[in-house]
Amino acid sequence: MRDSYETPQFLEETAVVKLAQDILSFEFSGKTAVMKLQMMKFRPRLYPSYGTFYENVHLPVEKARIGTIRLDFCTPEIIRIRFSDGETVPDCDLPGLRNTPMVVNEFPEPVSIEVVETEEDITLKTSSLVVVLYRKPWQMKVYQAGDVSEGKEVFCTRSLGMPIVKPKRVVNFDPTWNFYHRYAYPLGIARRDEERVQVFNSFDLRHDEHIYGLGERYLALDKRGQKIHLWPEEVYNNTSSGAYKNIPFFMSTRGYGMFINTSFPVTVRIGDLTAAALSLIVDYAPMLDTYLIYGPTLKQILKRYTQITGDPQMPPKWSFGHWMGRITYTSQEEVERTARELRAHRIPTDVMHIDTGWFKTINNCDLEFDPVRFPDPAGMTARLKEMGFHLSLWQTCNIPVNNSLYAELKERQGLVMREQGVPYNRPGYEDDCGMPDLTNPEVVAFLQEKYRKLFRQGVSAIKVDFGEGAPPDGVYHRFPSRAMRCLYPLLYNKLVFEVSEEFFGKGNALIWARSAWAGSQRYPLHWSGDGSATWRDLPCTLRSGLSLGLSGFVFWSHDIGGFIGNPTPELYSRWVQLAAFTSHARAHGEPPREPWYYGERAEAIYRRYMELRYRLIPYIYSQAVECVRQSLPMLRALVLEFQDDPTVATIEDEYLFGDSFLVAPIMTPSNERMVYLPEGQWIDYWSKRVVPGNRWLKVKAPLEKLPLWVRAGSIIPMGPVQQFVDEKPLDPLSVELYFPTGEKHFVIYDSRNPEIHVQYRQHDSNLGVEISPTVGQVELFVYGLSVGSATINKNSARITPIDGGSLICFDGRSGSQIELVIS
């Protein structure tokens, strides 16, 4: 039992710190401002006061050496802020680089900035922002242009406030600074020795502020009140405080985002020690390098963040189909038999995935098919493609010592090493494993040729598993050891994606990756890792996907049914409903995962939702194209779309799928839940009943039903039921209009056919609809309005009444102008 439960310390252990006090000098040139700061040295100690230990200043405060802050205005809305303990600021915190591997844009374009100096402060104005730098004490406040008033700050750093001096009339030192700042240190640095360095800064956290992002995290979507270590780890479930995908980027509802440009370990304290501050602590880095990003909307912040770290890329159209896998298929015959069974059971599927069982020894990754169990890989992939399947393969960066790949890497001096000059081996599945040194270009080229060989055999995709365990004390060809734990996932994603894109072409490449760091959104796609087949994992899994979407990632998936353990038929059915409205859908985990093993009812539900997903491929693929262009996630937390609605700030168990669908999965065995509909009109997808928003509903849904609504005004294109993507032409094309008012334009994108434009304009009782040429018949559904009469290209058209609306069918090959009279 513990003897004490003392208040936590900001830096975990007390250390001598240097904090920024005053601006000593200011220089401005082009779009860069440089300030020299007077740093003050404090020597805190743990000191008892009235029965509680807290940090107190034991010795008088002294002046320390000069610190430097550099502001670079990348755009009128993006400011790079670098702080270093010394008179110069390095380019970045990795030696020999102009910037880190996370950053792709140097922002060479000029920015118009007005500079105004007074004795008290310095003001820098762009077309979007006003930045005020206070001289004594140093503090930075940022306002929206045209709205500079107290209480309207978009962003505000914490200032040191006052120097600490020993009072003359009392024995003890004045504890004012310690009491006020011990939970949130202002800008500064702690240096215990040459390697053990911490840089930090703190910002005001308003009482009504909400914070999102920081990667795929399983705890609350709103990060307020959390202390988050950005440190990749194998978490073995989807409910822990740790994460596979840690992203040093967050957004605030105050209208700003921040990217911490480092791969050294980062701790973000979001009101956990004090409700009034958000703090950053970076360990081992020689500087603090951040990008402040103004929105003011979260959508704008996401797009500007990817301007820095790279635009997301579009995966191939077939990848939006259903993936089937398990741990694991172990033979060529088993893979092909399962593919035939999927077709026989009419479960639409595009990808067969072989996990750890395609090597000579299961789990022993040497990137070679076992010649006994897989005697003809090229023949297997060819036969799968004849049935409409692509093949995905598992592999890992943890290479067992007893296989040929390890030996080849060792011979090339291509493994992460220990300081003693031997490979850095650690326990793996059944034997010790080493890791390829991905900072070595020769290793990258060697491994990429291995993947090319698999692609030449007909393989379409590589599962990029693991990547979270790079040793922070290993020796690498390039970059400091302490920076590699977080950086390794990005290099790993990059290696496999780039050789895939080289082989298949832009827009036809993807990976299936577990670990990530900032910039990994450039290399789609990622899945939630090894969740468990439990009801408690299901809502946490969704939460993690929404969080990743608020971290710059467009695409995300999860294992239908959970990876570890076998789900009940009920859980399995609810999970596939979520998967049908996720950017990518894969069944995977402990065998069996094929739906016919879960009973006739579960199989029928699985088939129903996969058939619906495949009918929605025109919508899904088109939304994916737009999401990539705008850097928006396909699964959108409601706060992203309805930022001004305070009710949605903490909603994390429902979401928008693209622009139009509101999805509220059932997350418990009770078959009921509360659902919030935001402002506007919503149409129940199943009944077509129009429901007003800005309200909570108690929803009961039998196992066959996913609570699902469509936003009023939406255009939903659908195709025929098919067994794999592009099995059939888009004939008939179903176009569903949901309570169409005003005007709307939707582009149906296709990787192989011309775009189809659908638009409508409503005026009084007339609704004009225009559809550009299609490949065949068109079925136009209008829901929420009563259609009295219709003409198509000025010819009278037949109207068929249907539940909740009307249907008009016609030949769309030459393009169509439809005029509807609403009765």
C-alpha positions, 0 to 999 in steps of 0.5 A: 500500500502506498504511503503517500498520494502527493500531487503530480509534478509537471515534469514528473520529477523536479528539475532546474528549469529556465523560463522565458521572461522578457523580450530583449530584442526583436528583428523582422525580415520578409516574413520572419520575426526573431526575438531574443529572450531573457531566460530565468533560472529556477531551482524548484524543490519539493517542499512541505507546506501545511501538510502537502508537498509542492514545488517551491523555489529553494534558491534565488532566481538568476538570469540564464543565457539567452533564448531565441524564438523565431516566428515564420509566417508560412501563410496568413493562417499558419505560423511556425513557432520555434524556440531554442535555448541559445542565440540561434534556432536550428532548422529542425530537431533532426540533424542535417535536415532542413525539416523533419520527414513529417513536413512536405511544404516549405511555404516559399510564397510571400506573406504580407505582414504589417509590423507595429512596435510600441514600448509594451508590445509588438503587433504583426498583422496578416490578412487573417490574424493579429499576433501580439507579442508582449515584451515584459513578460514575454507572452503571445496572443493571437486574434482573428483579424478585425476582432482584437478585444479582450476575451476574444483571443484565438490562442494565448500562451501562459506568461511567467508573470513575475520574477521570484525574489526572496521576501525580506521579512519572512524566513520562507520564500514567497510561493506565489510563482510555484503555486500558480505555475507548478501545474503548467510551466510557461515556455522554457527548458529543463536540462539535466544533462546533455541528453536528458532535455525537456522543452515545454510550453503552456497555453490558456485553456478556456472553460468552454473549449474542446480539444480533438485529435492526437491520433487514433485514441480509444479514450474520450473523443474530447481530450480535455482532462487527459494526459496523453503520451505520444508514444507508439505501443502495442496495446492488444485491445481497442480500449486502452490509454495507449495507441498504435497511431499517435499524431502530434496534432490537435485542434481546438474549438477556439479556432486553432490547431497545433502541429508539434513538429518532432518525432521525439517523445511528446506529452500533452497535458490537456487540463489534467493538472490545471483546468486552465492550461494545455501544455506540451512537453517534448523529451530529448529534443534540442528545441520546441518546433510547432506550427500554429494553424488558424481555421477558424473551423475545424474543417479549415484547420484539417486542410491547412494541417495537411498543407504542412504534412502532406495531402491524403492520397486516393486508394483504388476503387476495389479497396472500398469493397469487402475484405475477408481474412482470418488468423490465418488461411494456411494453404492455397487450397484453403484460400481458393475454397473460401473464395468460392464459398463467398461467391456461393453464399453471395457475400459480396467481396473484393479482397482475400487476405492471407495473414501470418500463414503464407511462409514456410513457418507460420508467423515467421516472416521471410516474404516468401511463399511456402512452396509446399502449401502455396505451390503456385502463387501466380496461378492462385492470384490469377484464379482469384482475379477471374472470380473478382478477388484481389489478394492481400498479404500480411508481413511484419517489420519484426524479422525472426533471427532464424530465417533467410530475410534476417540473414540477408539484412544482417549481411547488408548491415541493415538491422537496427543495432545495439551500442555494442555492435550487435543486432538489437534482437528482442522476443517475438512470436516464437523466436527473437526478432530484429528490425530493419533499419529504415533510415538506411536507403540501401535497406529500403531499396532491398525490401522494396524489391522483395515487395515488387516480386510479390506484386509480380506474382499478382499480389495487390496489397501488403498489410503493414503490421506492427511498427510500434516497437522501434527501440529508443536506445538502438543505433540507426544509420541516420537520426538520433535513437530517441527520435526513432520510436515515433518516426519509424511508423512513418518511414515504414508506411512510406516504404511499402506505399511508395513501392506499391504506387511505383508498381501499380500507379498513382491512385491504384496503391494502398497499404493496410497499416497499424502504426502511424505518425504525423504524415502517415495520411499520405499513405492510406490506409490504416486500421484500428489494430488488435481489438477484442471481440467484446461489446466494450471494444465496439464503441471504443473502436468507433471512438478511435476512428473518429479521433483519427479522422480529427487528426488528418486521416481520411481513411480508416478501418477495423476488424469486423467482430474484433480481432481477439476472441470470437464474437457472439452472433449478435455482436458480429452482426452489429459490428458488420453494420458499423463496417458497412458505413466505414471507409473500408470494411474487413472481417478478420480475427481468430477463425472463423470469421466467415459469416456462415459460421455464425448462423443463418440470421447473422449470415443474412444480416451480413449479406444484407449490409454488404449488399447495401454497401456495394449498392452505395459504392457510387456514393462511397467512392465519390465521397472518398474523392471529395474527402481526399480533396478537402482532407476530411475524414469519411467518418466525421465526428458530428462536431466537425460538421456542426461545430457551433452546436454545443450538444455535439462537442462530446458525442462520440458514438454516432457520426456522419458517413460522408456528407449525407448519412448519419450513422448511430450504431447499436453498441450494446446487446440492448437493441436500443440507444439515444440518438441526437439529430443535429439542426435541420431535417433528417430522413429515416433511411428505412421508413423514409419518414422526415424527422426534424433535428435539434433533438434527442430520440430514444431509438429501438432497433431489432438486430437487423436494423442499423439506426440510419438517417439521411440529411435533407437535401442529399443526393445519394447515387446507388448501383446494382447489387454485385459480388465485387466492385465493377462486376456490373455497369452502373445500370440502372443508376439509382439517384435518390433525392432526400427532401430536396430544397434549394439547390445541390450538385453531386459528382459521381466519380468513377476510376474507369468511366466519365464523371456523372453530374447530378444537380437539382434546383428547387423554386417554389413548387418546381424542382428541376433535376439535371443528370449528365449522360449515364451508361443506361437506365436511371431510377430517380427517387424523390423522398419527403416531397409529393410529386404531382407531375413530371417531364423528362427532356420536355416529354411527359413522364410516368410517376410511380408512388412508393413508400415515402416518395415517388419514382421516375424511370427513364433512359439516361444515356443521352443526358436528362433534364427532369422537371417535377411539379411538387404538389 
